[in-house]
Amino acid sequence: MSAAAGADLRWLAAAARMARPWVGTTGRNPTVGALVVDPATGRVFGRGVTAPGGKPHAEPPALAMAGNGTRGATLYVTLEPCHHSGSTPPCVEAVIAAGIGRVVMAMPDPDPRTAGRSAEKLRQSGIEVLVADPAELPSGLHEGYLMRRRQNRPFVAAKLAVSADGMIGRRDEANVPVTGDEARRFTHVLRSRHDAILVGAATARLDDPRLDVRVKGMENRSPRRWVALGERAAEPRLRLFSGEGPPSGVILADAALAAALPPAIERLVVSPASGAGIDWSDALARLGGRGTNQILVEGGAAILHTLLDAGLVDRFYLLESGREIGVGGVSASPGGDIGAALGAAGLCVVHERPLGGDRVTVFERAR
């Protein structure tokens, strides 16, 4: 197999940009982008993105849109076409049948049912196969899927809104405004790019949040909602357990504590930690086993710092406000400096930008 470069990398980047807005909608399947391009003229004959729920995959719609234009064309795809059969035939068979002349893929699929087998089958069918160097492409599109396949857990992102004086709210007060409208919209869009969202029991009890997506036109993009109860009793009164909105579940270290919950609430019973509460390595592995590719943790501070201390946060969105909370505020970090806590957890600043009167700084773990 040859390495992709130049114009091929630009087409792969275009396929990735096309797919990225749909991350979080494709279930356990990766959100793949595919383009069928005339190598002589650069005309795009067909486009495809993995459909909501995960099927069909990206390649069949792109090939169908291209029609007779597939003969001798180049297929750009952000992940190796699948080799296995399920409710649909293997995508690699569709690519071969369509008469594609070249396949340029961003990366091999780590799924052991494919894992290079499709690339080899394409080559044996007389199709030229090129694979990109991941360092040459925009990152992020398949990070959740790759994390689940390689480390058996979701990609974990966390978000925290902090006031100018380092607080996240006031003690025993629910829903204290910290950031403005633009930052809140950013949070809702962020939720839409994840399969699941997680809060701790204290945040659920105090704020009684909805944890859905409330941006016009994106209401159907709300992720599954999880509450980490650990060894605490559930409270059926919470809106998360009302039966309205996206599916909800609880993460428990004691199965007996879920007895009062409505039957529709999913129970995920995990190992208890060595002291008390939840063994998060086990909890994330179980979520990964259920096909969760990326999860967003929205608080509170206790669960965030537990995950940070365990080295289980891969990206952190720090939303900083110009407002002050003042007397009675709850600190964002036990040490008083959330930035220092993130640095100690091995996370580094990769991006920052204003959000109206607020600011978001993105931290990531070195890869």
C-alpha positions as CSV (number, residue, x, y, z in Angstrom):
1,M,0.0,0.0,0.0
2,S,1.2,3.5,-0.8
3,A,1.0,6.5,1.4
4,A,-1.4,9.3,0.6
5,A,-0.1,12.8,0.1
6,G,-0.9,16.2,-1.5
7,A,-4.3,16.4,-3.2
8,D,-5.3,13.1,-1.7
9,L,-4.9,14.5,1.8
10,R,-7.0,17.5,1.0
11,W,-9.8,15.2,-0.2
12,L,-9.6,13.1,2.9
13,A,-9.7,16.3,5.0
14,A,-12.9,17.3,3.1
15,A,-14.5,14.0,3.8
16,A,-13.6,14.4,7.5
17,R,-15.1,17.9,7.6
18,M,-18.3,16.6,6.0
19,A,-18.7,13.8,8.6
20,R,-17.6,15.7,11.8
21,P,-21.0,17.5,12.5
22,W,-22.6,14.1,12.8
23,V,-20.3,12.7,15.5
24,G,-22.5,11.5,18.3
25,T,-25.4,10.3,16.1
26,T,-24.1,7.0,14.7
27,G,-24.4,4.8,17.8
28,R,-21.5,2.3,18.3
29,N,-20.4,2.8,14.7
30,P,-17.8,5.3,13.6
31,T,-18.9,8.5,11.9
32,V,-17.3,7.9,8.5
33,G,-17.2,10.3,5.6
34,A,-16.8,9.1,2.0
35,L,-16.4,11.0,-1.3
36,V,-16.3,9.6,-4.9
37,V,-14.1,11.8,-7.0
38,D,-13.2,11.9,-10.7
39,P,-9.4,11.7,-10.6
40,A,-9.1,13.6,-13.9
41,T,-11.4,16.6,-13.3
42,G,-11.8,16.7,-9.5
43,R,-15.5,16.5,-9.9
44,V,-17.3,15.0,-6.9
45,F,-19.7,12.3,-8.1
46,G,-20.9,11.0,-4.7
47,R,-21.0,11.9,-1.0
48,G,-21.9,9.8,2.0
49,V,-21.8,9.9,5.8
50,T,-22.7,7.1,8.2
51,A,-26.4,7.5,8.9
52,P,-28.0,8.2,12.3
53,G,-28.0,5.0,14.3
54,G,-25.0,3.7,12.4
55,K,-26.5,2.3,9.2
56,P,-26.1,2.5,6.3
57,H,-22.4,3.1,6.4
58,A,-20.9,6.0,4.4
59,E,-19.7,4.1,1.3
60,P,-23.0,2.7,-0.1
61,P,-24.8,6.0,-0.3
62,A,-21.7,7.7,-1.8
63,L,-21.4,4.9,-4.5
64,A,-25.2,5.0,-5.2
65,M,-25.1,8.8,-5.6
66,A,-22.2,8.5,-8.0
67,G,-23.9,5.9,-10.2
68,N,-21.9,5.2,-13.3
69,G,-19.3,7.7,-12.2
70,T,-17.8,5.1,-9.9
71,R,-15.9,3.4,-12.8
72,G,-12.3,4.2,-12.4
73,A,-13.0,6.9,-9.8
74,T,-11.2,7.5,-6.5
75,L,-13.0,6.7,-3.3
76,Y,-11.8,8.9,-0.3
77,V,-13.0,7.4,3.0
78,T,-12.0,8.4,6.5
79,L,-11.8,4.8,7.7
80,E,-11.1,1.4,6.1
81,P,-14.3,0.0,4.5
82,C,-15.8,-2.7,6.6
83,H,-15.0,-6.4,5.8
84,H,-17.7,-8.1,7.9
85,S,-21.3,-8.9,7.3
86,G,-24.2,-7.8,9.5
87,S,-27.6,-6.5,8.6
88,T,-25.8,-5.2,5.5
89,P,-23.2,-6.7,3.2
90,P,-19.5,-5.7,3.7
91,C,-18.8,-2.3,2.3
92,V,-15.6,-3.6,0.7
93,E,-17.7,-5.8,-1.6
94,A,-19.8,-2.7,-2.7
95,V,-16.6,-0.8,-3.5
96,I,-15.2,-3.6,-5.6
97,A,-18.5,-4.1,-7.5
98,A,-18.8,-0.4,-8.2
99,G,-15.5,-0.5,-10.3
100,I,-13.7,2.0,-8.1
101,G,-10.1,2.5,-9.4
102,R,-8.4,3.9,-6.2
103,V,-9.2,3.9,-2.6
104,V,-7.6,6.5,-0.3
105,M,-8.3,5.9,3.3
106,A,-7.4,7.9,6.4
107,M,-6.6,4.9,8.5
108,P,-7.1,1.2,8.9
109,D,-10.1,0.0,11.0
110,P,-9.0,-1.5,14.4
111,D,-12.1,-3.7,14.4
112,P,-10.6,-7.2,14.3
113,R,-13.2,-8.2,11.8
114,T,-11.7,-5.7,9.3
115,A,-8.2,-4.6,10.5
116,G,-6.4,-4.5,7.2
117,R,-8.4,-7.3,5.6
118,S,-10.4,-4.9,3.4
119,A,-7.3,-3.1,2.2
120,E,-5.8,-6.4,1.2
121,K,-9.0,-7.5,-0.6
122,L,-9.1,-4.3,-2.5
123,R,-5.5,-4.6,-3.6
124,Q,-6.1,-8.2,-4.7
125,S,-9.0,-7.0,-6.8
126,G,-6.7,-4.7,-8.7
127,I,-7.7,-1.5,-6.8
128,E,-4.9,0.8,-5.8
129,V,-5.0,1.4,-2.0
130,L,-3.4,4.4,-0.3
131,V,-3.3,5.1,3.4
132,A,-2.7,8.5,5.0
133,D,-0.3,9.3,7.8
134,P,-2.7,10.2,10.7
135,A,-0.3,13.0,11.6
136,E,-1.2,14.7,8.3
137,L,-4.9,14.8,8.9
138,P,-7.2,16.8,11.2
139,S,-7.7,14.8,14.4
140,G,-10.8,14.1,16.3
141,L,-13.2,12.5,13.9
142,H,-12.7,8.9,15.0
143,E,-11.1,9.5,18.4
144,G,-14.1,8.0,20.4
145,Y,-14.4,4.9,18.2
146,L,-10.6,4.3,18.3
147,M,-10.5,4.7,22.0
148,R,-13.3,2.2,22.5
149,R,-11.6,-0.3,20.1
150,R,-8.1,0.1,21.5
151,Q,-8.7,0.8,25.2
152,N,-12.2,-0.6,25.7
153,R,-13.6,2.6,27.0
154,P,-15.2,5.8,25.6
155,F,-13.2,9.0,24.9
156,V,-13.9,11.1,28.0
157,A,-14.5,14.8,27.6
158,A,-15.3,17.0,30.6
159,K,-16.8,20.5,30.8
160,L,-16.8,23.0,33.7
161,A,-17.9,26.6,33.9
162,V,-15.9,28.7,36.3
163,S,-16.5,32.2,37.6
164,A,-13.9,35.0,37.7
165,D,-13.2,34.1,41.3
166,G,-12.8,30.4,40.6
167,M,-16.2,29.2,41.7
168,I,-18.8,26.9,40.0
169,G,-21.8,28.0,42.1
170,R,-23.0,28.7,45.6
171,R,-23.3,26.2,48.3
172,D,-26.8,24.6,48.5
173,E,-28.1,26.8,45.6
174,A,-29.2,25.3,42.3
175,N,-28.5,26.6,38.9
176,V,-26.4,29.7,39.8
177,P,-25.7,31.4,36.5
178,V,-21.9,31.4,35.7
179,T,-21.6,32.0,32.0
180,G,-23.7,33.9,29.4
181,D,-25.9,32.9,26.5
182,E,-23.1,32.1,23.9
183,A,-21.3,29.8,26.3
184,R,-24.6,28.0,27.1
185,R,-25.2,27.5,23.4
186,F,-21.7,26.2,23.1
187,T,-22.5,23.6,25.8
188,H,-25.6,22.4,24.1
189,V,-23.8,22.0,20.7
190,L,-21.0,20.1,22.7
191,R,-23.6,17.8,24.1
192,S,-24.9,17.0,20.6
193,R,-21.4,15.7,19.6
194,H,-21.4,13.0,22.3
195,D,-23.1,9.6,22.6
196,A,-23.7,10.1,26.3
197,I,-23.6,12.7,29.1
198,L,-22.7,12.1,32.7
199,V,-23.3,14.0,36.0
200,G,-22.7,13.1,39.6
201,A,-25.5,12.4,42.1
202,A,-25.0,15.7,44.0
203,T,-25.3,17.7,40.8
204,A,-28.4,15.7,39.8
205,R,-30.1,16.3,43.2
206,L,-29.2,20.0,43.5
207,D,-29.7,21.2,39.9
208,D,-32.3,18.7,38.7
209,P,-30.9,19.2,35.2
210,R,-32.5,18.1,31.9
211,L,-29.1,17.4,30.2
212,D,-30.6,17.6,26.7
213,V,-29.8,19.7,23.6
214,R,-31.9,22.9,23.4
215,V,-30.7,24.4,20.2
216,K,-33.2,25.0,17.5
217,G,-33.0,22.3,14.9
218,M,-30.8,20.1,17.0
219,E,-33.4,18.9,19.6
220,N,-33.1,15.3,18.3
221,R,-29.4,15.2,19.0
222,S,-29.7,14.8,22.8
223,P,-27.4,12.1,24.1
224,R,-28.2,9.3,26.6
225,R,-28.1,10.7,30.1
226,W,-26.3,9.0,33.0
227,V,-26.2,9.8,36.7
228,A,-23.4,8.3,38.8
229,L,-25.2,7.3,42.0
230,G,-22.5,5.0,43.4
231,E,-23.7,3.9,46.7
232,R,-26.4,6.6,47.1
233,A,-30.1,6.0,46.9
234,A,-31.8,7.1,43.7
235,E,-34.4,9.9,43.8
236,P,-37.3,9.1,41.3
237,R,-38.5,12.8,41.5
238,L,-35.7,14.0,39.3
239,R,-36.5,15.2,35.8
240,L,-33.8,12.8,34.4
241,F,-36.0,9.9,35.7
242,S,-39.4,11.3,34.6
243,G,-39.5,9.4,31.3
244,E,-39.4,12.6,29.3
245,G,-36.5,13.4,27.0
246,P,-33.6,11.1,25.9
247,P,-33.0,7.7,27.6
248,S,-31.6,7.9,31.1
249,G,-29.5,5.5,33.2
250,V,-27.8,5.2,36.6
251,I,-24.4,4.0,37.4
252,L,-24.4,2.0,40.7
253,A,-22.0,0.3,42.9
254,D,-24.9,-1.4,44.7
255,A,-27.7,-2.9,42.6
256,A,-30.2,-2.8,45.5
257,L,-30.3,1.0,45.5
258,A,-32.1,1.2,42.1
259,A,-35.3,-0.5,43.3
260,A,-37.3,2.7,43.5
261,L,-36.5,3.8,40.0
262,P,-39.0,3.5,37.1
263,P,-38.4,0.3,35.0
264,A,-37.4,2.4,31.9
265,I,-34.3,3.7,33.7
266,E,-31.3,1.7,32.7
267,R,-29.1,0.2,35.5
268,L,-25.4,-0.1,35.1
269,V,-24.0,-2.0,38.1
270,V,-20.2,-1.7,38.4
271,S,-17.5,-2.6,40.8
272,P,-17.2,-0.4,43.9
273,A,-14.0,1.6,44.4
274,S,-11.4,0.4,46.9
275,G,-12.7,3.0,49.4
276,A,-16.3,3.9,48.4
277,G,-18.2,4.9,45.3
278,I,-17.5,3.8,41.8
279,D,-14.6,2.1,40.2
280,W,-14.4,4.4,37.1
281,S,-12.1,2.1,35.1
282,D,-14.8,-0.6,35.4
283,A,-17.6,1.8,34.7
284,L,-16.1,3.2,31.6
285,A,-15.2,-0.3,30.3
286,R,-18.8,-1.3,30.7
287,L,-20.0,1.8,28.9
288,G,-17.6,1.1,26.1
289,G,-18.9,-2.5,26.0
290,R,-22.3,-1.0,25.3
291,G,-21.0,0.9,22.3
292,T,-20.5,4.3,23.9
293,N,-17.7,6.0,21.8
294,Q,-17.6,9.5,23.5
295,I,-19.0,10.7,26.8
296,L,-19.2,14.2,28.2
297,V,-18.9,14.7,31.9
298,E,-20.6,17.9,33.1
299,G,-19.9,17.8,36.8
300,G,-19.9,18.4,39.6
301,A,-16.5,19.1,40.8
302,A,-16.1,15.9,42.8
303,I,-16.7,13.5,39.9
304,L,-14.5,15.6,37.6
305,H,-11.6,15.6,40.0
306,T,-12.0,11.9,40.6
307,L,-11.7,11.2,36.9
308,L,-8.8,13.6,36.5
309,D,-6.9,12.0,39.4
310,A,-7.5,8.6,37.8
311,G,-6.1,9.8,34.4
312,L,-9.4,9.1,32.7
313,V,-10.1,12.6,31.2
314,D,-8.9,13.0,27.6
315,R,-10.2,16.5,26.9
316,F,-11.4,19.3,29.2
317,Y,-13.4,22.3,28.2
318,L,-12.9,25.1,30.7
319,L,-15.5,27.9,30.3
320,E,-14.3,31.0,32.2
321,S,-16.7,33.9,33.0
322,G,-16.0,37.5,34.0
323,R,-18.7,37.3,36.7
324,E,-17.9,36.7,40.3
325,I,-19.8,34.4,42.6
326,G,-18.5,35.9,45.9
327,V,-19.3,34.8,49.4
328,G,-20.6,31.2,49.7
329,G,-19.1,30.1,46.4
330,V,-18.1,26.5,45.7
331,S,-14.5,26.3,44.5
332,A,-13.9,24.6,41.1
333,S,-10.8,22.9,42.5
334,P,-9.9,21.6,46.0
335,G,-6.5,23.3,45.5
336,G,-8.0,26.5,44.4
337,D,-6.6,26.6,40.9
338,I,-8.4,24.5,38.3
339,G,-5.7,25.3,35.7
340,A,-3.0,23.8,38.0
341,A,-5.2,20.8,38.6
342,L,-5.6,20.2,34.9
343,G,-1.8,20.5,34.4
344,A,-1.1,18.0,37.2
345,A,-3.5,15.6,35.5
346,G,-1.4,15.7,32.3
347,L,-3.6,18.0,30.2
348,C,-2.2,20.8,28.1
349,V,-3.9,23.8,26.4
350,V,-4.5,23.2,22.7
351,H,-7.0,25.9,21.9
352,E,-8.8,28.9,23.3
353,R,-11.3,31.4,22.1
354,P,-13.9,33.9,23.3
355,L,-17.6,33.0,23.8
356,G,-19.3,36.4,24.0
357,G,-18.2,37.8,27.3
358,D,-16.8,34.5,28.4
359,R,-13.9,32.3,27.2
360,V,-13.4,28.6,26.5
361,T,-10.0,27.0,26.9
362,V,-9.6,23.4,25.6
363,F,-7.1,21.1,27.3
364,E,-6.1,17.7,26.0
365,R,-3.9,14.8,27.0
366,A,-0.8,14.3,25.0
367,R,-1.2,11.5,22.5
